[in-house]
């Protein structure tokens, strides 16, 4: 994916998150408090919070974050890269 648009951050979707959103990546407006990320995605993709996000890992600039814990203070900034990484089963 190319660099985020001015005033935006990139969000990458993997596995079931990609299937749910029907895209691998998109650009969203920044800044955005991390605590508001799941709510914003729920507005865009009804049901994603319960079906995907609650069991997913999240990274910001390749660092794992706890949306519920870190979310109070952390702000996603312009140019940041966020990834939604759902659990993957293998067999």
PyMOL Python script that loads the backbone (N, CA, C, O; Angstrom):
from pymol import cmd

cmd.read_pdbstr("""\
ATOM      1  N   UNK A   1       0.851  -1.183   0.000  1.00  0.00           N
ATOM      2  CA  UNK A   1       0.000   0.000   0.000  1.00  0.00           C
ATOM      3  C   UNK A   1       0.888   1.234   0.000  1.00  0.00           C
ATOM      4  O   UNK A   1       1.959   1.238   0.607  1.00  0.00           O
ATOM      5  N   UNK A   2       0.455   2.244  -0.660  1.00  0.00           N
ATOM      6  CA  UNK A   2       1.217   3.496  -0.714  1.00  0.00           C
ATOM      7  C   UNK A   2       1.035   4.288   0.570  1.00  0.00           C
ATOM      8  O   UNK A   2       0.243   3.925   1.440  1.00  0.00           O
ATOM      9  N   UNK A   3       1.782   5.375   0.666  1.00  0.00           N
ATOM     10  CA  UNK A   3       1.702   6.230   1.851  1.00  0.00           C
ATOM     11  C   UNK A   3       0.277   6.750   2.026  1.00  0.00           C
ATOM     12  O   UNK A   3      -0.472   6.904   1.062  1.00  0.00           O
ATOM     13  N   UNK A   4      -0.068   7.010   3.270  1.00  0.00           N
ATOM     14  CA  UNK A   4      -1.407   7.518   3.576  1.00  0.00           C
ATOM     15  C   UNK A   4      -1.608   8.893   2.941  1.00  0.00           C
ATOM     16  O   UNK A   4      -0.657   9.655   2.767  1.00  0.00           O
ATOM     17  N   UNK A   5      -2.839   9.193   2.605  1.00  0.00           N
ATOM     18  CA  UNK A   5      -3.185  10.521   2.105  1.00  0.00           C
ATOM     19  C   UNK A   5      -2.885  11.547   3.190  1.00  0.00           C
ATOM     20  O   UNK A   5      -2.841  11.209   4.373  1.00  0.00           O
ATOM     21  N   UNK A   6      -2.682  12.769   2.800  1.00  0.00           N
ATOM     22  CA  UNK A   6      -2.456  13.841   3.767  1.00  0.00           C
ATOM     23  C   UNK A   6      -3.649  13.881   4.727  1.00  0.00           C
ATOM     24  O   UNK A   6      -4.805  13.866   4.302  1.00  0.00           O
ATOM     25  N   UNK A   7      -3.349  13.932   6.017  1.00  0.00           N
ATOM     26  CA  UNK A   7      -4.409  13.988   7.017  1.00  0.00           C
ATOM     27  C   UNK A   7      -5.060  12.647   7.296  1.00  0.00           C
ATOM     28  O   UNK A   7      -6.129  12.599   7.906  1.00  0.00           O
ATOM     29  N   UNK A   8      -4.444  11.561   6.866  1.00  0.00           N
ATOM     30  CA  UNK A   8      -5.015  10.228   7.040  1.00  0.00           C
ATOM     31  C   UNK A   8      -3.973   9.249   7.574  1.00  0.00           C
ATOM     32  O   UNK A   8      -2.775   9.535   7.577  1.00  0.00           O
ATOM     33  N   UNK A   9      -4.454   8.076   8.030  1.00  0.00           N
ATOM     34  CA  UNK A   9      -3.580   6.957   8.357  1.00  0.00           C
ATOM     35  C   UNK A   9      -4.061   5.756   7.561  1.00  0.00           C
ATOM     36  O   UNK A   9      -5.218   5.704   7.143  1.00  0.00           O
ATOM     37  N   UNK A  10      -3.173   4.789   7.350  1.00  0.00           N
ATOM     38  CA  UNK A  10      -3.539   3.572   6.640  1.00  0.00           C
ATOM     39  C   UNK A  10      -3.947   2.504   7.636  1.00  0.00           C
ATOM     40  O   UNK A  10      -3.347   2.368   8.702  1.00  0.00           O
ATOM     41  N   UNK A  11      -4.970   1.751   7.277  1.00  0.00           N
ATOM     42  CA  UNK A  11      -5.375   0.607   8.081  1.00  0.00           C
ATOM     43  C   UNK A  11      -5.354  -0.617   7.177  1.00  0.00           C
ATOM     44  O   UNK A  11      -5.912  -0.606   6.080  1.00  0.00           O
ATOM     45  N   UNK A  12      -4.703  -1.669   7.654  1.00  0.00           N
ATOM     46  CA  UNK A  12      -4.566  -2.913   6.912  1.00  0.00           C
ATOM     47  C   UNK A  12      -5.439  -3.970   7.563  1.00  0.00           C
ATOM     48  O   UNK A  12      -5.475  -4.086   8.788  1.00  0.00           O
ATOM     49  N   UNK A  13      -6.136  -4.732   6.753  1.00  0.00           N
ATOM     50  CA  UNK A  13      -7.026  -5.789   7.246  1.00  0.00           C
ATOM     51  C   UNK A  13      -6.482  -7.134   6.801  1.00  0.00           C
ATOM     52  O   UNK A  13      -6.150  -7.315   5.629  1.00  0.00           O
ATOM     53  N   UNK A  14      -6.389  -8.078   7.728  1.00  0.00           N
ATOM     54  CA  UNK A  14      -5.901  -9.409   7.427  1.00  0.00           C
ATOM     55  C   UNK A  14      -6.981 -10.445   7.710  1.00  0.00           C
ATOM     56  O   UNK A  14      -7.884 -10.215   8.514  1.00  0.00           O
ATOM     57  N   UNK A  15      -6.875 -11.586   7.040  1.00  0.00           N
ATOM     58  CA  UNK A  15      -7.738 -12.749   7.257  1.00  0.00           C
ATOM     59  C   UNK A  15      -9.223 -12.362   7.256  1.00  0.00           C
ATOM     60  O   UNK A  15      -9.701 -11.749   6.301  1.00  0.00           O
ATOM     61  N   UNK A  16      -9.956 -12.719   8.328  1.00  0.00           N
ATOM     62  CA  UNK A  16     -11.403 -12.467   8.350  1.00  0.00           C
ATOM     63  C   UNK A  16     -11.738 -10.981   8.343  1.00  0.00           C
ATOM     64  O   UNK A  16     -12.826 -10.604   7.908  1.00  0.00           O
ATOM     65  N   UNK A  17     -10.834 -10.129   8.814  1.00  0.00           N
ATOM     66  CA  UNK A  17     -11.082  -8.677   8.765  1.00  0.00           C
ATOM     67  C   UNK A  17     -11.147  -8.219   7.312  1.00  0.00           C
ATOM     68  O   UNK A  17     -11.975  -7.381   6.954  1.00  0.00           O
ATOM     69  N   UNK A  18     -10.280  -8.766   6.489  1.00  0.00           N
ATOM     70  CA  UNK A  18     -10.279  -8.435   5.059  1.00  0.00           C
ATOM     71  C   UNK A  18     -11.556  -8.942   4.393  1.00  0.00           C
ATOM     72  O   UNK A  18     -12.159  -8.247   3.575  1.00  0.00           O
ATOM     73  N   UNK A  19     -11.958 -10.150   4.750  1.00  0.00           N
ATOM     74  CA  UNK A  19     -13.196 -10.706   4.193  1.00  0.00           C
ATOM     75  C   UNK A  19     -14.401  -9.871   4.609  1.00  0.00           C
ATOM     76  O   UNK A  19     -15.299  -9.629   3.802  1.00  0.00           O
ATOM     77  N   UNK A  20     -14.425  -9.432   5.863  1.00  0.00           N
ATOM     78  CA  UNK A  20     -15.565  -8.676   6.383  1.00  0.00           C
ATOM     79  C   UNK A  20     -15.673  -7.301   5.736  1.00  0.00           C
ATOM     80  O   UNK A  20     -16.774  -6.850   5.420  1.00  0.00           O
ATOM     81  N   UNK A  21     -14.537  -6.631   5.536  1.00  0.00           N
ATOM     82  CA  UNK A  21     -14.546  -5.278   4.975  1.00  0.00           C
ATOM     83  C   UNK A  21     -14.519  -5.269   3.454  1.00  0.00           C
ATOM     84  O   UNK A  21     -14.762  -4.238   2.826  1.00  0.00           O
ATOM     85  N   UNK A  22     -14.223  -6.422   2.865  1.00  0.00           N
ATOM     86  CA  UNK A  22     -14.106  -6.565   1.402  1.00  0.00           C
ATOM     87  C   UNK A  22     -12.955  -5.724   0.841  1.00  0.00           C
ATOM     88  O   UNK A  22     -12.986  -5.324  -0.323  1.00  0.00           O
ATOM     89  N   UNK A  23     -11.933  -5.456   1.674  1.00  0.00           N
ATOM     90  CA  UNK A  23     -10.739  -4.737   1.224  1.00  0.00           C
ATOM     91  C   UNK A  23      -9.567  -5.162   2.093  1.00  0.00           C
ATOM     92  O   UNK A  23      -9.751  -5.609   3.225  1.00  0.00           O
ATOM     93  N   UNK A  24      -8.364  -5.021   1.557  1.00  0.00           N
ATOM     94  CA  UNK A  24      -7.153  -5.328   2.318  1.00  0.00           C
ATOM     95  C   UNK A  24      -6.641  -4.110   3.070  1.00  0.00           C
ATOM     96  O   UNK A  24      -5.914  -4.240   4.055  1.00  0.00           O
ATOM     97  N   UNK A  25      -7.024  -2.920   2.600  1.00  0.00           N
ATOM     98  CA  UNK A  25      -6.499  -1.697   3.211  1.00  0.00           C
ATOM     99  C   UNK A  25      -7.361  -0.510   2.815  1.00  0.00           C
ATOM    100  O   UNK A  25      -8.046  -0.524   1.792  1.00  0.00           O
ATOM    101  N   UNK A  26      -7.306   0.512   3.650  1.00  0.00           N
ATOM    102  CA  UNK A  26      -7.949   1.777   3.320  1.00  0.00           C
ATOM    103  C   UNK A  26      -7.295   2.882   4.118  1.00  0.00           C
ATOM    104  O   UNK A  26      -6.511   2.623   5.031  1.00  0.00           O
ATOM    105  N   UNK A  27      -7.613   4.101   3.775  1.00  0.00           N
ATOM    106  CA  UNK A  27      -7.065   5.287   4.425  1.00  0.00           C
ATOM    107  C   UNK A  27      -8.195   5.965   5.193  1.00  0.00           C
ATOM    108  O   UNK A  27      -9.271   6.208   4.646  1.00  0.00           O
ATOM    109  N   UNK A  28      -7.937   6.270   6.477  1.00  0.00           N
ATOM    110  CA  UNK A  28      -8.954   6.890   7.328  1.00  0.00           C
ATOM    111  C   UNK A  28      -8.420   8.205   7.892  1.00  0.00           C
ATOM    112  O   UNK A  28      -7.208   8.369   8.029  1.00  0.00           O
ATOM    113  N   UNK A  29      -9.309   9.144   8.220  1.00  0.00           N
ATOM    114  CA  UNK A  29      -8.888  10.457   8.719  1.00  0.00           C
ATOM    115  C   UNK A  29      -8.132  10.381  10.050  1.00  0.00           C
ATOM    116  O   UNK A  29      -8.485   9.617  10.948  1.00  0.00           O
ATOM    117  N   UNK A  30      -7.091  11.192  10.143  1.00  0.00           N
ATOM    118  CA  UNK A  30      -6.283  11.293  11.362  1.00  0.00           C
ATOM    119  C   UNK A  30      -6.270  12.754  11.808  1.00  0.00           C
ATOM    120  O   UNK A  30      -6.466  13.647  10.984  1.00  0.00           O
ATOM    121  N   UNK A  31      -6.048  13.008  13.072  1.00  0.00           N
ATOM    122  CA  UNK A  31      -5.785  12.046  14.142  1.00  0.00           C
ATOM    123  C   UNK A  31      -7.075  11.378  14.614  1.00  0.00           C
ATOM    124  O   UNK A  31      -8.176  11.896  14.430  1.00  0.00           O
ATOM    125  N   UNK A  32      -6.896  10.202  15.232  1.00  0.00           N
ATOM    126  CA  UNK A  32      -8.022   9.453  15.784  1.00  0.00           C
ATOM    127  C   UNK A  32      -7.559   8.806  17.085  1.00  0.00           C
ATOM    128  O   UNK A  32      -6.586   8.051  17.082  1.00  0.00           O
ATOM    129  N   UNK A  33      -8.238   9.087  18.198  1.00  0.00           N
ATOM    130  CA  UNK A  33      -7.881   8.386  19.434  1.00  0.00           C
ATOM    131  C   UNK A  33      -8.053   6.882  19.223  1.00  0.00           C
ATOM    132  O   UNK A  33      -9.058   6.441  18.664  1.00  0.00           O
ATOM    133  N   UNK A  34      -7.078   6.101  19.669  1.00  0.00           N
ATOM    134  CA  UNK A  34      -7.150   4.650  19.522  1.00  0.00           C
ATOM    135  C   UNK A  34      -8.447   4.112  20.123  1.00  0.00           C
ATOM    136  O   UNK A  34      -9.023   3.157  19.603  1.00  0.00           O
ATOM    137  N   UNK A  35      -8.904   4.717  21.210  1.00  0.00           N
ATOM    138  CA  UNK A  35     -10.122   4.266  21.878  1.00  0.00           C
ATOM    139  C   UNK A  35     -11.361   4.401  20.982  1.00  0.00           C
ATOM    140  O   UNK A  35     -12.385   3.776  21.261  1.00  0.00           O
ATOM    141  N   UNK A  36     -11.289   5.192  19.929  1.00  0.00           N
ATOM    142  CA  UNK A  36     -12.431   5.391  19.034  1.00  0.00           C
ATOM    143  C   UNK A  36     -12.344   4.541  17.767  1.00  0.00           C
ATOM    144  O   UNK A  36     -13.270   4.547  16.956  1.00  0.00           O
ATOM    145  N   UNK A  37     -11.238   3.808  17.588  1.00  0.00           N
ATOM    146  CA  UNK A  37     -11.036   3.034  16.358  1.00  0.00           C
ATOM    147  C   UNK A  37     -12.141   2.011  16.129  1.00  0.00           C
ATOM    148  O   UNK A  37     -12.732   1.984  15.050  1.00  0.00           O
ATOM    149  N   UNK A  38     -12.434   1.168  17.118  1.00  0.00           N
ATOM    150  CA  UNK A  38     -13.439   0.123  16.927  1.00  0.00           C
ATOM    151  C   UNK A  38     -14.818   0.721  16.647  1.00  0.00           C
ATOM    152  O   UNK A  38     -15.573   0.175  15.842  1.00  0.00           O
ATOM    153  N   UNK A  39     -15.153   1.830  17.300  1.00  0.00           N
ATOM    154  CA  UNK A  39     -16.440   2.480  17.062  1.00  0.00           C
ATOM    155  C   UNK A  39     -16.540   2.999  15.634  1.00  0.00           C
ATOM    156  O   UNK A  39     -17.581   2.861  14.991  1.00  0.00           O
ATOM    157  N   UNK A  40     -15.463   3.595  15.140  1.00  0.00           N
ATOM    158  CA  UNK A  40     -15.441   4.089  13.763  1.00  0.00           C
ATOM    159  C   UNK A  40     -15.608   2.941  12.773  1.00  0.00           C
ATOM    160  O   UNK A  40     -16.371   3.049  11.813  1.00  0.00           O
ATOM    161  N   UNK A  41     -14.895   1.849  13.009  1.00  0.00           N
ATOM    162  CA  UNK A  41     -15.005   0.703  12.101  1.00  0.00           C
ATOM    163  C   UNK A  41     -16.391   0.068  12.174  1.00  0.00           C
ATOM    164  O   UNK A  41     -16.906  -0.409  11.163  1.00  0.00           O
ATOM    165  N   UNK A  42     -16.998   0.057  13.361  1.00  0.00           N
ATOM    166  CA  UNK A  42     -18.358  -0.475  13.517  1.00  0.00           C
ATOM    167  C   UNK A  42     -19.356   0.374  12.724  1.00  0.00           C
ATOM    168  O   UNK A  42     -20.294  -0.163  12.134  1.00  0.00           O
ATOM    169  N   UNK A  43     -19.159   1.697  12.706  1.00  0.00           N
ATOM    170  CA  UNK A  43     -20.040   2.569  11.916  1.00  0.00           C
ATOM    171  C   UNK A  43     -19.931   2.251  10.424  1.00  0.00           C
ATOM    172  O   UNK A  43     -20.929   2.281   9.704  1.00  0.00           O
ATOM    173  N   UNK A  44     -18.730   1.950   9.970  1.00  0.00           N
ATOM    174  CA  UNK A  44     -18.486   1.676   8.549  1.00  0.00           C
ATOM    175  C   UNK A  44     -18.904   0.259   8.152  1.00  0.00           C
ATOM    176  O   UNK A  44     -19.395   0.030   7.046  1.00  0.00           O
ATOM    177  N   UNK A  45     -18.701  -0.689   9.076  1.00  0.00           N
ATOM    178  CA  UNK A  45     -18.938  -2.117   8.787  1.00  0.00           C
ATOM    179  C   UNK A  45     -19.734  -2.715   9.940  1.00  0.00           C
ATOM    180  O   UNK A  45     -19.162  -3.274  10.875  1.00  0.00           O
ATOM    181  N   UNK A  46     -21.053  -2.594   9.868  1.00  0.00           N
ATOM    182  CA  UNK A  46     -21.941  -3.059  10.937  1.00  0.00           C
ATOM    183  C   UNK A  46     -21.648  -4.510  11.321  1.00  0.00           C
ATOM    184  O   UNK A  46     -21.591  -5.392  10.464  1.00  0.00           O
ATOM    185  N   UNK A  47     -21.465  -4.739  12.616  1.00  0.00           N
ATOM    186  CA  UNK A  47     -21.227  -6.082  13.138  1.00  0.00           C
ATOM    187  C   UNK A  47     -19.765  -6.474  13.232  1.00  0.00           C
ATOM    188  O   UNK A  47     -19.447  -7.524  13.790  1.00  0.00           O
ATOM    189  N   UNK A  48     -18.856  -5.647  12.693  1.00  0.00           N
ATOM    190  CA  UNK A  48     -17.440  -6.036  12.687  1.00  0.00           C
ATOM    191  C   UNK A  48     -16.860  -6.114  14.091  1.00  0.00           C
ATOM    192  O   UNK A  48     -15.979  -6.935  14.348  1.00  0.00           O
ATOM    193  N   UNK A  49     -17.331  -5.285  14.992  1.00  0.00           N
ATOM    194  CA  UNK A  49     -16.766  -5.286  16.349  1.00  0.00           C
ATOM    195  C   UNK A  49     -16.950  -6.647  17.001  1.00  0.00           C
ATOM    196  O   UNK A  49     -15.986  -7.246  17.477  1.00  0.00           O
ATOM    197  N   UNK A  50     -18.165  -7.129  17.022  1.00  0.00           N
ATOM    198  CA  UNK A  50     -18.457  -8.413  17.665  1.00  0.00           C
ATOM    199  C   UNK A  50     -17.904  -9.581  16.864  1.00  0.00           C
ATOM    200  O   UNK A  50     -17.383 -10.532  17.445  1.00  0.00           O
ATOM    201  N   UNK A  51     -18.008  -9.528  15.543  1.00  0.00           N
ATOM    202  CA  UNK A  51     -17.628 -10.668  14.711  1.00  0.00           C
ATOM    203  C   UNK A  51     -16.141 -10.781  14.424  1.00  0.00           C
ATOM    204  O   UNK A  51     -15.656 -11.878  14.145  1.00  0.00           O
ATOM    205  N   UNK A  52     -15.411  -9.686  14.483  1.00  0.00           N
ATOM    206  CA  UNK A  52     -13.991  -9.713  14.116  1.00  0.00           C
ATOM    207  C   UNK A  52     -13.109  -9.015  15.155  1.00  0.00           C
ATOM    208  O   UNK A  52     -12.159  -9.612  15.661  1.00  0.00           O
ATOM    209  N   UNK A  53     -13.414  -7.763  15.472  1.00  0.00           N
ATOM    210  CA  UNK A  53     -12.488  -6.934  16.233  1.00  0.00           C
ATOM    211  C   UNK A  53     -12.244  -7.408  17.660  1.00  0.00           C
ATOM    212  O   UNK A  53     -11.117  -7.328  18.147  1.00  0.00           O
ATOM    213  N   UNK A  54     -13.272  -7.897  18.335  1.00  0.00           N
ATOM    214  CA  UNK A  54     -13.125  -8.284  19.739  1.00  0.00           C
ATOM    215  C   UNK A  54     -12.132  -9.421  19.943  1.00  0.00           C
ATOM    216  O   UNK A  54     -11.602  -9.585  21.042  1.00  0.00           O
ATOM    217  N   UNK A  55     -11.868 -10.216  18.893  1.00  0.00           N
ATOM    218  CA  UNK A  55     -10.908 -11.313  19.012  1.00  0.00           C
ATOM    219  C   UNK A  55      -9.620 -11.039  18.237  1.00  0.00           C
ATOM    220  O   UNK A  55      -8.776 -11.926  18.111  1.00  0.00           O
ATOM    221  N   UNK A  56      -9.462  -9.833  17.722  1.00  0.00           N
ATOM    222  CA  UNK A  56      -8.299  -9.500  16.895  1.00  0.00           C
ATOM    223  C   UNK A  56      -7.191  -8.813  17.680  1.00  0.00           C
ATOM    224  O   UNK A  56      -7.431  -8.181  18.709  1.00  0.00           O
ATOM    225  N   UNK A  57      -5.981  -8.951  17.171  1.00  0.00           N
ATOM    226  CA  UNK A  57      -4.853  -8.161  17.652  1.00  0.00           C
ATOM    227  C   UNK A  57      -4.782  -6.907  16.796  1.00  0.00           C
ATOM    228  O   UNK A  57      -5.194  -6.913  15.636  1.00  0.00           O
ATOM    229  N   UNK A  58      -4.258  -5.830  17.374  1.00  0.00           N
ATOM    230  CA  UNK A  58      -4.128  -4.564  16.651  1.00  0.00           C
ATOM    231  C   UNK A  58      -2.689  -4.082  16.802  1.00  0.00           C
ATOM    232  O   UNK A  58      -2.119  -4.129  17.892  1.00  0.00           O
ATOM    233  N   UNK A  59      -2.107  -3.617  15.691  1.00  0.00           N
ATOM    234  CA  UNK A  59      -0.795  -2.985  15.763  1.00  0.00           C
ATOM    235  C   UNK A  59      -0.893  -1.552  15.245  1.00  0.00           C
ATOM    236  O   UNK A  59      -1.707  -1.237  14.376  1.00  0.00           O
ATOM    237  N   UNK A  60      -0.049  -0.703  15.799  1.00  0.00           N
ATOM    238  CA  UNK A  60       0.134   0.651  15.287  1.00  0.00           C
ATOM    239  C   UNK A  60       1.626   0.790  15.022  1.00  0.00           C
ATOM    240  O   UNK A  60       2.444   0.698  15.937  1.00  0.00           O
ATOM    241  N   UNK A  61       1.966   1.012  13.766  1.00  0.00           N
ATOM    242  CA  UNK A  61       3.372   1.098  13.354  1.00  0.00           C
ATOM    243  C   UNK A  61       4.165  -0.119  13.828  1.00  0.00           C
ATOM    244  O   UNK A  61       5.265   0.002  14.367  1.00  0.00           O
ATOM    245  N   UNK A  62       3.569  -1.302  13.608  1.00  0.00           N
ATOM    246  CA  UNK A  62       4.173  -2.608  13.891  1.00  0.00           C
ATOM    247  C   UNK A  62       4.336  -2.921  15.376  1.00  0.00           C
ATOM    248  O   UNK A  62       5.017  -3.888  15.719  1.00  0.00           O
ATOM    249  N   UNK A  63       3.734  -2.135  16.263  1.00  0.00           N
ATOM    250  CA  UNK A  63       3.771  -2.389  17.696  1.00  0.00           C
ATOM    251  C   UNK A  63       2.373  -2.792  18.155  1.00  0.00           C
ATOM    252  O   UNK A  63       1.400  -2.077  17.918  1.00  0.00           O
ATOM    253  N   UNK A  64       2.286  -3.950  18.815  1.00  0.00           N
ATOM    254  CA  UNK A  64       0.980  -4.391  19.314  1.00  0.00           C
ATOM    255  C   UNK A  64       0.471  -3.419  20.374  1.00  0.00           C
ATOM    256  O   UNK A  64       1.227  -2.954  21.226  1.00  0.00           O
ATOM    257  N   UNK A  65      -0.828  -3.122  20.304  1.00  0.00           N
ATOM    258  CA  UNK A  65      -1.463  -2.232  21.262  1.00  0.00           C
ATOM    259  C   UNK A  65      -2.712  -2.895  21.817  1.00  0.00           C
ATOM    260  O   UNK A  65      -3.321  -3.743  21.165  1.00  0.00           O
ATOM    261  N   UNK A  66      -3.080  -2.506  23.007  1.00  0.00           N
ATOM    262  CA  UNK A  66      -4.307  -2.964  23.645  1.00  0.00           C
ATOM    263  C   UNK A  66      -5.325  -1.837  23.488  1.00  0.00           C
ATOM    264  O   UNK A  66      -5.256  -0.827  24.188  1.00  0.00           O
ATOM    265  N   UNK A  67      -6.258  -2.014  22.575  1.00  0.00           N
ATOM    266  CA  UNK A  67      -7.219  -0.951  22.267  1.00  0.00           C
ATOM    267  C   UNK A  67      -7.987  -0.538  23.517  1.00  0.00           C
ATOM    268  O   UNK A  67      -8.247   0.647  23.723  1.00  0.00           O
ATOM    269  N   UNK A  68      -8.348  -1.501  24.345  1.00  0.00           N
ATOM    270  CA  UNK A  68      -9.100  -1.181  25.558  1.00  0.00           C
ATOM    271  C   UNK A  68      -8.205  -0.501  26.600  1.00  0.00           C
ATOM    272  O   UNK A  68      -8.647   0.434  27.268  1.00  0.00           O
ATOM    273  N   UNK A  69      -6.969  -0.950  26.747  1.00  0.00           N
ATOM    274  CA  UNK A  69      -6.068  -0.393  27.756  1.00  0.00           C
ATOM    275  C   UNK A  69      -5.328   0.843  27.271  1.00  0.00           C
ATOM    276  O   UNK A  69      -5.451   1.916  27.862  1.00  0.00           O
ATOM    277  N   UNK A  70      -4.548   0.692  26.178  1.00  0.00           N
ATOM    278  CA  UNK A  70      -3.767   1.801  25.627  1.00  0.00           C
ATOM    279  C   UNK A  70      -4.653   2.865  25.005  1.00  0.00           C
ATOM    280  O   UNK A  70      -4.239   4.012  24.835  1.00  0.00           O
ATOM    281  N   UNK A  71      -5.861   2.482  24.670  1.00  0.00           N
ATOM    282  CA  UNK A  71      -6.751   3.356  23.935  1.00  0.00           C
ATOM    283  C   UNK A  71      -7.085   4.666  24.609  1.00  0.00           C
ATOM    284  O   UNK A  71      -7.462   5.630  23.942  1.00  0.00           O
ATOM    285  N   UNK A  72      -6.953   4.717  25.913  1.00  0.00           N
ATOM    286  CA  UNK A  72      -7.278   5.945  26.643  1.00  0.00           C
ATOM    287  C   UNK A  72      -6.346   7.091  26.275  1.00  0.00           C
ATOM    288  O   UNK A  72      -6.780   8.239  26.180  1.00  0.00           O
ATOM    289  N   UNK A  73      -5.070   6.787  26.069  1.00  0.00           N
ATOM    290  CA  UNK A  73      -4.076   7.831  25.873  1.00  0.00           C
ATOM    291  C   UNK A  73      -3.517   7.912  24.456  1.00  0.00           C
ATOM    292  O   UNK A  73      -3.072   8.979  24.033  1.00  0.00           O
ATOM    293  N   UNK A  74      -3.531   6.819  23.724  1.00  0.00           N
ATOM    294  CA  UNK A  74      -2.870   6.772  22.418  1.00  0.00           C
ATOM    295  C   UNK A  74      -3.726   7.420  21.331  1.00  0.00           C
ATOM    296  O   UNK A  74      -4.947   7.270  21.313  1.00  0.00           O
ATOM    297  N   UNK A  75      -3.068   8.138  20.429  1.00  0.00           N
ATOM    298  CA  UNK A  75      -3.737   8.759  19.293  1.00  0.00           C
ATOM    299  C   UNK A  75      -3.059   8.266  18.017  1.00  0.00           C
ATOM    300  O   UNK A  75      -1.836   8.319  17.890  1.00  0.00           O
ATOM    301  N   UNK A  76      -3.870   7.788  17.077  1.00  0.00           N
ATOM    302  CA  UNK A  76      -3.362   7.393  15.764  1.00  0.00           C
ATOM    303  C   UNK A  76      -3.153   8.678  14.975  1.00  0.00           C
ATOM    304  O   UNK A  76      -4.074   9.478  14.814  1.00  0.00           O
ATOM    305  N   UNK A  77      -1.929   8.867  14.483  1.00  0.00           N
ATOM    306  CA  UNK A  77      -1.567  10.118  13.822  1.00  0.00           C
ATOM    307  C   UNK A  77      -1.491   9.963  12.303  1.00  0.00           C
ATOM    308  O   UNK A  77      -1.451   8.851  11.777  1.00  0.00           O
ATOM    309  N   UNK A  78      -1.471  11.084  11.624  1.00  0.00           N
ATOM    310  CA  UNK A  78      -1.305  11.112  10.174  1.00  0.00           C
ATOM    311  C   UNK A  78      -0.066  10.317   9.793  1.00  0.00           C
ATOM    312  O   UNK A  78       0.998  10.488  10.388  1.00  0.00           O
ATOM    313  N   UNK A  79      -0.208   9.447   8.802  1.00  0.00           N
ATOM    314  CA  UNK A  79       0.904   8.654   8.307  1.00  0.00           C
ATOM    315  C   UNK A  79       1.129   7.353   9.053  1.00  0.00           C
ATOM    316  O   UNK A  79       1.947   6.541   8.620  1.00  0.00           O
ATOM    317  N   UNK A  80       0.424   7.124  10.175  1.00  0.00           N
ATOM    318  CA  UNK A  80       0.577   5.875  10.917  1.00  0.00           C
ATOM    319  C   UNK A  80       0.012   4.713  10.112  1.00  0.00           C
ATOM    320  O   UNK A  80      -0.796   4.898   9.203  1.00  0.00           O
ATOM    321  N   UNK A  81       0.458   3.508  10.469  1.00  0.00           N
ATOM    322  CA  UNK A  81      -0.069   2.293   9.862  1.00  0.00           C
ATOM    323  C   UNK A  81      -0.661   1.429  10.962  1.00  0.00           C
ATOM    324  O   UNK A  81       0.028   1.049  11.909  1.00  0.00           O
ATOM    325  N   UNK A  82      -1.935   1.125  10.828  1.00  0.00           N
ATOM    326  CA  UNK A  82      -2.659   0.289  11.785  1.00  0.00           C
ATOM    327  C   UNK A  82      -2.976  -1.032  11.087  1.00  0.00           C
ATOM    328  O   UNK A  82      -3.322  -1.045   9.906  1.00  0.00           O
ATOM    329  N   UNK A  83      -2.858  -2.131  11.811  1.00  0.00           N
ATOM    330  CA  UNK A  83      -3.216  -3.434  11.248  1.00  0.00           C
ATOM    331  C   UNK A  83      -4.200  -4.126  12.171  1.00  0.00           C
ATOM    332  O   UNK A  83      -4.049  -4.102  13.393  1.00  0.00           O
ATOM    333  N   UNK A  84      -5.207  -4.742  11.575  1.00  0.00           N
ATOM    334  CA  UNK A  84      -6.182  -5.554  12.289  1.00  0.00           C
ATOM    335  C   UNK A  84      -5.847  -7.007  11.954  1.00  0.00           C
ATOM    336  O   UNK A  84      -5.920  -7.420  10.797  1.00  0.00           O
ATOM    337  N   UNK A  85      -5.474  -7.784  12.989  1.00  0.00           N
ATOM    338  CA  UNK A  85      -4.989  -9.148  12.780  1.00  0.00           C
ATOM    339  C   UNK A  85      -5.859 -10.125  13.558  1.00  0.00           C
ATOM    340  O   UNK A  85      -5.636 -10.348  14.748  1.00  0.00           O
ATOM    341  N   UNK A  86      -6.858 -10.711  12.884  1.00  0.00           N
ATOM    342  CA  UNK A  86      -7.719 -11.690  13.553  1.00  0.00           C
ATOM    343  C   UNK A  86      -6.959 -12.994  13.808  1.00  0.00           C
ATOM    344  O   UNK A  86      -5.929 -13.250  13.186  1.00  0.00           O
ATOM    345  N   UNK A  87      -7.479 -13.820  14.732  1.00  0.00           N
ATOM    346  CA  UNK A  87      -6.855 -15.129  14.927  1.00  0.00           C
ATOM    347  C   UNK A  87      -6.984 -15.953  13.643  1.00  0.00           C
ATOM    348  O   UNK A  87      -7.977 -15.855  12.923  1.00  0.00           O
ATOM    349  N   UNK A  88      -5.984 -16.744  13.381  1.00  0.00           N
ATOM    350  CA  UNK A  88      -5.995 -17.571  12.171  1.00  0.00           C
ATOM    351  C   UNK A  88      -5.899 -19.024  12.609  1.00  0.00           C
ATOM    352  O   UNK A  88      -5.027 -19.386  13.399  1.00  0.00           O
ATOM    353  N   UNK A  89      -6.787 -19.846  12.100  1.00  0.00           N
ATOM    354  CA  UNK A  89      -6.727 -21.262  12.420  1.00  0.00           C
ATOM    355  C   UNK A  89      -6.017 -21.998  11.307  1.00  0.00           C
ATOM    356  O   UNK A  89      -6.091 -21.611  10.140  1.00  0.00           O
ATOM    357  N   UNK A  90      -5.332 -23.056  11.675  1.00  0.00           N
ATOM    358  CA  UNK A  90      -4.667 -23.875  10.662  1.00  0.00           C
ATOM    359  C   UNK A  90      -4.869 -25.328  11.024  1.00  0.00           C
ATOM    360  O   UNK A  90      -5.178 -25.663  12.168  1.00  0.00           O
ATOM    361  N   UNK A  91      -4.695 -26.169  10.054  1.00  0.00           N
ATOM    362  CA  UNK A  91      -4.947 -27.569  10.358  1.00  0.00           C
ATOM    363  C   UNK A  91      -4.210 -28.491   9.482  1.00  0.00           C
ATOM    364  O   UNK A  91      -4.329 -29.708   9.628  1.00  0.00           O
TER     365      UNK A  91
END
""", "prot")
cmd.dss("prot")
cmd.show_as("cartoon", "prot")
cmd.util.cbc("prot")
cmd.orient("prot")
